[in-house]
Amino acid sequence: MTSIKINEQIAFYRKQRGLTQDDLAKELGVSNQAVSKWESAQCYPDIQLLPAIAKCFNISVDVLLGYKNTAADDVPREEQFMKPEIIAEGAVARMKDGLFLYSGWPSVCCDEEGTLYAVASSFRTRHICPFGKSAMYISRNNGKTWTPPIVINDTFLDDRDVGILYTGNGHMVITWFAHPTENYLGRYYDAILDGAGALYRAPISGMLEMYKNLPKDVTAGGNFIRVSEDYGVTWSDTVQIPISSPHGPTQLRDGSLLFFGKEQFVKSKSEEDEEVCAYVSYDGGYSWKKKGVSKKPDDLNNICFSEPNALELPDGTILGMIRADGVPGKPMTMYMTKSTDGGETWTPWECTDINGAPPHLMRHSSGAIVCSFGRREQPFGEQVVISYDNGATWSQPYMLHDQCASSDLGYTCSTELKDGSILSVYYQRAFDEQKHAFDAKTSILYTRWCLPKQE
C-alpha cells in the first residue's frame, strides 16, 4: 500500500463531491460520528463498507485504499481519450452566494459580429425543482467574460432546457419546456422534498403548495418558443409547440427553420406513444407545421428515446441524432437517422455506439460535423465526435473537459467563432482551486478549442 491513508482519501473525495460528513453518512447508512472518526483516523471503516464508500465517490476500492493514484487509472486503455488543442476554459455562469445556485442544460450561438449568446435554466435549487428561469448570458470577447444573467422567462413553472438559434440580422429563436404542475405534485413530489435538505425544504414546500392554487391555464406546462428581432433585447409573445429538444431548431438553406424534437405533454397520447417528429417554420419561428415523423424501430420498445437534434448537410440531407437510454451495455447512447425530403420521411435508426448524450450537431466552416455530448459514465466528461464525411463515419471521442464530480453534467453545445475555433458550453459542478473541492451546485462552463486536423 502507498503512503496515502484511507482517512485522507475519504476526506479528500468527500470534499471533492461537495458532501458534508452528514451527507456521506446518510448515503452510507452510518452515523456522522462514524464518518468523523474515519477522517480523524480514530478508527477505520468496516471492510464490508469499502465498496459502498468507493461507489459514493465514483472511484474503485483500489483508488480509495491508495493502490492507484486516480480514478483515471481504472479506465481501460481503449477509453483513455484524445484531447483537442484547448485554447481556454472558464465559467459562463457560476453563482456562489444565495439560495438559487444551480444552473443547467445550456445552449450557445454566435452572431455575425462574433458576439456569443448562451442560454440556460438558472436560479434553481437542484436538478428537479420548481424554480428555474430561462436566462441569457452574452460575451463579446470570445467567452473571456460574460454578462450577468438576463432573464427571458420567469413563469410560475420550472422553465428548463433552453435552446437557442441565431439566423442573422438580429433574429434569434429560443425554445424551452416546463413540466405541468401535476408532475411536481405527483410523480416527482416525494423525490423533490426528500432530497431538498433543511435549507431548501421550506421554499420548495411553499412553491409546491402554491401550485395547488394556480389557475389551470398557468399550470398546464408545455413546450415553448419565443422570437427576437433585435439580438435578444426584446422577445415576442410565447408560441406553444407539441415537441421539445434541448438545443432547439436548425436553419435550412432555404431560410426555413426545422425543429427535430420529441413529442411531450400531448394530452391525446401516453408517454409511450409520443414520437420523434420534424416541424417546420416558414416565418422565422412564429408559426409551425408538422412535417413528418421519424419512427422508432419496432424491436426497441423497451428503450427510452428523447432529446433529438438535427442539422442540414451540404446536399440538403438532414442528419438527425437521438438520445437513447437503456440500451444493453450502453447506459446512454445516440441513434442516427437521415431525411432526404426536408424532414417528411426518415431512414431507419442506426445505433452509433457512442457512449453519451444528448446530441448537439454543428457544421464547421471546414465542412466537418461536430457532435457534442456529455458522458455520464466513468470516466465522466464533456466530449465531441467529429465526422469529415457528413456523418458516414465518426472519430473516436475527444475529451473537452474531464474534471467532473459526478454524472450530473453535459448537454454540451458548440458554436464556431470567427477565427475558426469552437466554443462549447456545458453544465457541471465547477472545481474550486482554492478549496480543492467541487462546488455543491452545477454551473454553466465553457471550453474553447481547435478542431483537430483530419488524419
C-alpha positions as CSV (number, residue, x, y, z in Angstrom):
1,M,0.0,0.0,0.0
2,T,1.2,3.5,-0.7
3,S,1.6,6.2,2.0
4,I,-1.8,7.6,1.2
5,K,-4.0,6.9,4.2
6,I,-7.7,6.0,3.9
7,N,-8.8,8.7,6.3
8,E,-7.2,11.3,4.0
9,Q,-8.8,9.6,1.0
10,I,-12.2,9.7,2.5
11,A,-11.9,13.4,3.5
12,F,-10.5,14.4,0.1
13,Y,-13.1,12.6,-2.1
14,R,-16.0,13.7,0.2
15,K,-15.0,17.3,-0.2
16,Q,-14.4,16.9,-3.9
17,R,-18.0,15.7,-4.3
18,G,-19.2,18.7,-2.2
19,L,-20.6,16.5,0.6
20,T,-20.7,17.2,4.3
21,Q,-19.9,14.4,6.7
22,D,-23.6,14.1,7.4
23,D,-24.4,13.8,3.7
24,L,-21.9,10.9,3.3
25,A,-23.2,9.3,6.5
26,K,-26.8,9.3,5.1
27,E,-25.6,7.8,1.8
28,L,-23.8,5.0,3.6
29,G,-26.4,4.4,6.3
30,V,-24.0,5.2,9.1
31,S,-23.8,7.9,11.8
32,N,-22.0,11.2,11.1
33,Q,-19.9,10.4,14.1
34,A,-18.6,7.3,12.3
35,V,-17.5,9.4,9.3
36,S,-15.9,11.9,11.6
37,K,-13.9,9.2,13.3
38,W,-12.8,7.7,9.9
39,E,-11.5,11.1,8.7
40,S,-9.7,11.8,12.0
41,A,-8.1,8.3,11.9
42,Q,-9.7,7.3,15.2
43,C,-10.9,4.1,13.6
44,Y,-11.3,2.5,10.1
45,P,-14.5,1.8,8.2
46,D,-15.6,-1.8,8.2
47,I,-14.1,-3.7,5.3
48,Q,-17.6,-4.6,4.0
49,L,-18.3,-0.8,3.6
50,L,-15.3,-0.1,1.4
51,P,-17.2,-0.9,-1.9
52,A,-20.1,1.4,-0.9
53,I,-17.7,4.2,0.1
54,A,-15.8,3.9,-3.2
55,K,-19.1,3.9,-5.1
56,C,-20.2,7.1,-3.4
57,F,-17.0,8.8,-4.7
58,N,-17.2,7.2,-8.2
59,I,-13.8,5.5,-7.7
60,S,-12.6,2.0,-7.2
61,V,-11.7,0.4,-3.9
62,D,-8.1,0.3,-5.1
63,V,-8.1,4.1,-5.5
64,L,-9.8,4.5,-2.1
65,L,-7.1,2.5,-0.5
66,G,-4.3,4.3,-2.4
67,Y,-3.2,1.4,-4.6
68,K,-3.9,3.6,-7.6
69,N,-3.5,7.3,-7.8
70,T,-6.7,8.5,-9.5
71,A,-10.0,7.2,-10.9
72,A,-8.4,7.6,-14.4
73,D,-6.1,4.7,-13.5
74,D,-9.2,2.4,-13.6
75,V,-10.1,3.3,-17.1
76,P,-9.2,0.7,-19.8
77,R,-6.6,1.9,-22.3
78,E,-9.1,2.0,-25.1
79,E,-11.1,4.5,-23.1
80,Q,-8.2,6.9,-22.5
81,F,-9.5,9.8,-24.6
82,M,-7.7,12.1,-27.0
83,K,-7.9,15.8,-26.3
84,P,-8.0,18.6,-28.9
85,E,-5.9,21.7,-28.5
86,I,-7.6,23.7,-25.7
87,I,-7.4,27.5,-26.0
88,A,-9.3,28.5,-22.9
89,E,-11.7,27.3,-20.2
90,G,-13.9,29.2,-17.8
91,A,-17.4,29.9,-16.5
92,V,-20.3,31.4,-18.3
93,A,-22.4,31.4,-15.1
94,R,-21.2,30.3,-11.7
95,M,-23.3,31.5,-8.8
96,K,-21.6,31.2,-5.4
97,D,-23.9,33.1,-3.0
98,G,-27.6,32.7,-2.3
99,L,-30.2,30.1,-2.4
100,F,-30.7,29.6,-6.2
101,L,-27.2,28.5,-7.3
102,Y,-27.9,25.6,-9.7
103,S,-27.8,26.2,-13.5
104,G,-28.2,23.5,-16.2
105,W,-28.8,22.4,-19.8
106,P,-27.2,25.3,-21.8
107,S,-27.1,26.1,-25.5
108,V,-25.0,28.7,-27.3
109,C,-24.9,30.5,-30.7
110,C,-22.7,33.2,-32.3
111,D,-23.8,36.2,-34.5
112,E,-22.1,37.7,-37.5
113,E,-20.0,40.1,-35.3
114,G,-18.7,37.3,-33.1
115,T,-21.0,38.0,-30.1
116,L,-21.8,34.9,-28.2
117,Y,-25.2,34.2,-26.7
118,A,-25.5,31.4,-24.1
119,V,-28.8,30.4,-22.5
120,A,-29.6,28.1,-19.7
121,S,-32.1,27.3,-16.9
122,S,-30.7,29.2,-14.0
123,F,-31.8,30.3,-10.5
124,R,-32.5,26.7,-9.5
125,T,-32.0,24.8,-6.3
126,R,-31.3,21.4,-8.0
127,H,-31.8,19.2,-11.0
128,I,-35.6,18.8,-10.4
129,C,-37.2,21.8,-8.6
130,P,-39.9,24.3,-9.3
131,F,-37.7,27.4,-9.6
132,G,-35.9,27.5,-13.0
133,K,-35.8,30.7,-15.1
134,S,-34.7,31.0,-18.8
135,A,-31.5,33.2,-18.6
136,M,-29.2,34.6,-21.3
137,Y,-25.5,35.4,-20.9
138,I,-23.7,37.5,-23.6
139,S,-19.9,37.6,-24.4
140,R,-18.2,40.0,-26.8
141,N,-14.7,38.7,-26.3
142,N,-14.8,35.0,-27.3
143,G,-16.0,33.9,-23.9
144,K,-13.4,35.5,-21.7
145,T,-16.2,37.4,-19.8
146,W,-19.9,37.2,-19.8
147,T,-22.7,39.5,-18.7
148,P,-24.8,38.8,-15.6
149,P,-27.9,36.8,-16.3
150,I,-30.6,38.4,-18.4
151,V,-33.9,36.7,-17.5
152,I,-36.1,35.9,-20.6
153,N,-38.7,33.7,-18.9
154,D,-39.8,33.7,-15.3
155,T,-43.1,31.9,-15.1
156,F,-44.7,30.2,-12.2
157,L,-43.3,26.9,-13.6
158,D,-39.9,25.4,-13.9
159,D,-38.6,26.9,-17.2
160,R,-35.9,24.5,-18.2
161,D,-33.8,23.1,-21.1
162,V,-33.3,26.3,-23.1
163,G,-32.2,26.1,-26.7
164,I,-31.1,29.0,-29.0
165,L,-30.7,29.6,-32.7
166,Y,-29.3,32.7,-34.4
167,T,-30.3,33.1,-38.0
168,G,-28.9,36.5,-38.9
169,N,-29.6,40.2,-38.8
170,G,-30.5,40.2,-35.1
171,H,-33.1,37.4,-35.5
172,M,-32.9,34.6,-32.9
173,V,-35.2,31.9,-31.5
174,I,-35.2,30.4,-28.1
175,T,-37.0,27.2,-27.0
176,W,-37.7,25.7,-23.6
177,F,-40.2,23.5,-21.7
178,A,-42.0,23.4,-18.4
179,H,-43.4,20.4,-16.6
180,P,-47.1,20.6,-15.7
181,T,-47.6,21.2,-12.0
182,E,-49.3,17.8,-11.7
183,N,-45.9,16.2,-12.3
184,Y,-44.3,18.0,-9.4
185,L,-47.3,17.4,-7.2
186,G,-47.4,13.8,-8.2
187,R,-44.6,11.7,-9.7
188,Y,-41.8,13.9,-8.5
189,Y,-43.2,15.2,-5.3
190,D,-41.5,12.8,-2.8
191,A,-38.2,12.9,-4.6
192,I,-38.1,16.7,-4.6
193,L,-38.8,17.1,-0.9
194,D,-36.8,14.1,0.3
195,G,-33.7,15.4,-1.3
196,A,-34.3,19.1,-0.5
197,G,-32.3,19.3,2.7
198,A,-33.1,21.7,5.5
199,L,-32.1,24.9,3.7
200,Y,-34.3,24.3,0.7
201,R,-37.2,22.3,2.1
202,A,-39.3,25.4,3.2
203,P,-39.2,27.4,0.0
204,I,-39.7,24.3,-2.2
205,S,-42.7,23.2,0.0
206,G,-44.1,26.7,-0.3
207,M,-43.8,26.8,-4.0
208,L,-45.4,23.4,-4.4
209,E,-48.2,24.4,-2.1
210,M,-48.8,27.5,-4.3
211,Y,-49.1,25.2,-7.3
212,K,-52.4,23.9,-5.9
213,N,-54.0,27.3,-6.1
214,L,-52.9,28.4,-9.6
215,P,-55.4,28.6,-12.5
216,K,-55.3,25.6,-14.9
217,D,-54.1,27.7,-17.8
218,V,-51.0,28.5,-15.8
219,T,-50.3,25.0,-14.5
220,A,-50.6,23.1,-17.8
221,G,-46.9,23.3,-18.7
222,G,-45.7,22.6,-22.3
223,N,-43.0,23.3,-24.9
224,F,-42.5,26.9,-25.9
225,I,-40.8,29.2,-28.4
226,R,-40.1,33.0,-28.4
227,V,-38.5,35.1,-31.2
228,S,-36.3,38.2,-31.0
229,E,-35.7,40.5,-33.9
230,D,-33.2,42.7,-32.1
231,Y,-30.3,40.5,-30.8
232,G,-32.3,39.4,-27.7
233,V,-33.2,42.8,-26.4
234,T,-36.9,42.2,-26.7
235,W,-38.9,39.0,-27.3
236,S,-42.2,38.0,-28.9
237,D,-45.2,36.5,-27.2
238,T,-44.8,32.8,-26.4
239,V,-45.6,30.2,-29.1
240,Q,-46.5,26.7,-28.0
241,I,-45.5,23.6,-29.9
242,P,-46.0,19.9,-29.2
243,I,-42.3,18.9,-29.4
244,S,-39.2,19.5,-27.3
245,S,-35.5,19.3,-27.8
246,P,-32.8,20.8,-25.5
247,H,-30.9,22.7,-28.2
248,G,-33.8,24.0,-30.3
249,P,-34.3,24.1,-34.1
250,T,-31.8,24.4,-37.0
251,Q,-31.9,26.7,-40.1
252,L,-32.2,25.2,-43.5
253,R,-30.6,26.5,-46.7
254,D,-33.9,28.0,-47.9
255,G,-34.2,30.1,-44.8
256,S,-36.9,28.0,-43.1
257,L,-36.4,26.5,-39.7
258,L,-36.6,22.8,-38.9
259,F,-37.3,21.6,-35.3
260,F,-36.5,17.9,-34.8
261,G,-37.9,17.1,-31.4
262,K,-39.8,14.6,-29.3
263,E,-43.5,15.0,-28.5
264,Q,-44.1,15.9,-24.9
265,F,-47.2,16.7,-22.8
266,V,-49.5,15.8,-25.7
267,K,-52.9,15.2,-24.0
268,S,-54.1,12.7,-26.6
269,K,-51.1,10.4,-26.2
270,S,-49.4,8.4,-23.5
271,E,-45.7,8.9,-22.9
272,E,-45.1,5.5,-24.6
273,D,-46.8,6.7,-27.8
274,E,-45.1,10.1,-28.1
275,E,-43.0,10.2,-31.3
276,V,-39.9,11.9,-32.7
277,C,-41.1,14.5,-35.2
278,A,-40.0,17.2,-37.5
279,Y,-41.8,20.6,-37.5
280,V,-41.0,23.4,-39.9
281,S,-41.5,27.2,-39.7
282,Y,-41.5,29.5,-42.8
283,D,-41.9,32.7,-40.9
284,G,-38.9,32.7,-38.6
285,G,-40.4,30.7,-35.8
286,Y,-43.7,32.5,-35.2
287,S,-45.8,29.5,-36.5
288,W,-45.0,25.8,-37.0
289,K,-46.3,23.0,-39.1
290,K,-45.7,19.3,-38.7
291,K,-43.6,17.9,-41.5
292,G,-43.0,14.3,-40.6
293,V,-42.4,11.5,-38.1
294,S,-39.2,9.6,-37.5
295,K,-40.4,6.1,-36.5
296,K,-38.8,4.3,-33.6
297,P,-37.7,0.8,-34.6
298,D,-40.2,-1.9,-33.5
299,D,-37.6,-4.0,-31.8
300,L,-36.6,-1.2,-29.4
301,N,-39.8,-0.7,-27.5
302,N,-38.0,-1.0,-24.1
303,I,-35.6,1.8,-25.0
304,C,-36.3,5.4,-24.0
305,F,-35.7,7.8,-26.8
306,S,-35.6,11.6,-26.4
307,E,-33.8,14.9,-26.9
308,P,-33.1,14.7,-30.7
309,N,-31.1,17.3,-32.7
310,A,-30.7,17.8,-36.4
311,L,-28.5,19.5,-39.0
312,E,-28.8,20.1,-42.7
313,L,-25.9,18.7,-44.8
314,P,-24.5,20.4,-47.9
315,D,-26.5,18.2,-50.3
316,G,-29.8,19.0,-48.5
317,T,-29.9,15.8,-46.5
318,I,-31.0,16.3,-42.9
319,L,-28.9,14.4,-40.3
320,G,-30.7,13.6,-37.1
321,M,-29.3,12.2,-33.8
322,I,-31.5,10.9,-30.9
323,R,-30.7,10.2,-27.3
324,A,-31.3,6.6,-26.2
325,D,-31.4,5.4,-22.6
326,G,-31.5,1.7,-21.6
327,V,-29.6,0.1,-24.5
328,P,-27.9,-3.1,-23.1
329,G,-24.2,-2.4,-22.4
330,K,-24.6,1.3,-23.1
331,P,-26.5,3.2,-20.4
332,M,-26.7,6.3,-22.7
333,T,-26.0,6.4,-26.4
334,M,-27.3,8.0,-29.6
335,Y,-29.1,6.7,-32.7
336,M,-28.7,8.3,-36.1
337,T,-31.2,8.9,-38.9
338,K,-31.4,10.9,-42.1
339,S,-34.1,12.6,-44.3
340,T,-33.7,13.5,-47.9
341,D,-37.1,15.2,-48.3
342,G,-36.9,18.0,-45.9
343,G,-38.0,16.0,-42.8
344,E,-41.1,14.3,-44.2
345,T,-39.6,10.8,-44.1
346,W,-36.6,9.4,-42.2
347,T,-34.2,6.4,-42.7
348,P,-34.3,3.5,-40.1
349,W,-32.4,4.4,-37.0
350,E,-28.9,3.2,-36.5
351,C,-27.1,2.9,-33.2
352,T,-23.8,4.9,-33.1
353,D,-22.5,3.0,-30.1
354,I,-21.2,6.4,-28.8
355,N,-21.2,6.4,-25.0
356,G,-23.0,9.6,-24.2
357,A,-25.9,12.0,-25.0
358,P,-27.9,14.1,-25.7
359,P,-26.5,15.3,-29.1
360,H,-25.9,18.7,-30.5
361,L,-24.8,18.9,-34.2
362,M,-22.8,21.7,-35.6
363,R,-21.3,22.1,-39.1
364,H,-17.8,23.8,-39.1
365,S,-16.7,26.1,-41.9
366,S,-14.2,23.4,-42.9
367,G,-17.1,21.0,-43.6
368,A,-16.6,18.9,-40.6
369,I,-19.6,17.9,-38.5
370,V,-19.2,18.2,-34.7
371,C,-21.5,16.2,-32.4
372,S,-21.2,17.4,-28.8
373,F,-22.5,15.5,-25.8
374,G,-21.9,14.6,-22.2
375,R,-20.5,11.3,-21.0
376,R,-22.4,10.3,-17.8
377,E,-20.4,7.1,-17.2
378,Q,-16.9,6.8,-15.8
379,P,-14.7,8.4,-16.9
380,F,-17.2,11.4,-16.8
381,G,-16.6,14.2,-19.2
382,E,-17.7,16.7,-21.9
383,Q,-17.0,15.2,-25.3
384,V,-17.3,15.5,-29.0
385,V,-17.0,13.2,-32.0
386,I,-16.2,14.5,-35.5
387,S,-17.2,13.4,-38.9
388,Y,-15.4,14.5,-42.0
389,D,-17.7,12.7,-44.4
390,N,-21.1,14.1,-43.5
391,G,-22.0,11.5,-40.8
392,A,-20.9,8.4,-42.7
393,T,-18.2,7.7,-40.1
394,W,-17.3,9.4,-36.8
395,S,-14.0,9.8,-35.0
396,Q,-13.2,8.4,-31.6
397,P,-14.4,10.7,-28.8
398,Y,-12.4,13.8,-27.9
399,M,-12.5,14.9,-24.3
400,L,-13.0,18.6,-23.9
401,H,-13.2,18.6,-20.1
402,D,-12.8,15.7,-17.7
403,Q,-12.6,17.3,-14.2
404,C,-16.1,16.2,-13.2
405,A,-17.6,15.4,-9.8
406,S,-20.5,13.2,-10.9
407,S,-22.8,12.2,-13.8
408,D,-24.9,15.4,-13.4
409,L,-23.3,17.1,-16.4
410,G,-23.3,17.6,-20.1
411,Y,-25.9,18.9,-22.6
412,T,-22.8,20.1,-24.4
413,C,-23.5,22.6,-27.2
414,S,-20.9,24.1,-29.6
415,T,-20.6,27.1,-31.9
416,E,-17.9,28.3,-34.3
417,L,-16.1,31.6,-33.6
418,K,-14.9,34.0,-36.3
419,D,-11.3,32.6,-36.1
420,G,-12.5,29.0,-36.8
421,S,-12.1,27.9,-33.2
422,I,-15.0,26.3,-31.4
423,L,-16.6,27.3,-28.1
424,S,-18.6,24.5,-26.3
425,V,-20.8,25.2,-23.3
426,Y,-22.0,22.6,-20.8
427,Y,-23.2,22.2,-17.2
428,Q,-21.5,20.5,-14.3
429,R,-20.1,21.3,-10.8
430,A,-17.1,23.6,-11.1
431,F,-13.9,22.8,-9.3
432,D,-12.8,25.4,-6.7
433,E,-9.0,25.5,-6.9
434,Q,-8.7,27.4,-3.6
435,K,-10.9,25.0,-1.7
436,H,-9.6,22.0,-3.7
437,A,-13.2,20.8,-3.9
438,F,-16.1,20.8,-6.3
439,D,-18.9,23.3,-5.8
440,A,-22.1,21.9,-4.3
441,K,-24.2,23.1,-7.3
442,T,-23.8,23.0,-11.0
443,S,-22.7,25.9,-13.1
444,I,-22.5,26.7,-16.9
445,L,-18.9,26.3,-18.0
446,Y,-17.2,26.5,-21.4
447,T,-14.2,25.2,-23.3
448,R,-12.7,26.9,-26.3
449,W,-10.8,24.5,-28.6
450,C,-9.4,23.9,-32.0
451,L,-10.8,21.4,-34.5
452,P,-8.3,18.6,-34.9
453,K,-6.9,18.1,-38.4
454,Q,-8.3,15.2,-40.4
455,E,-5.9,12.2,-40.2
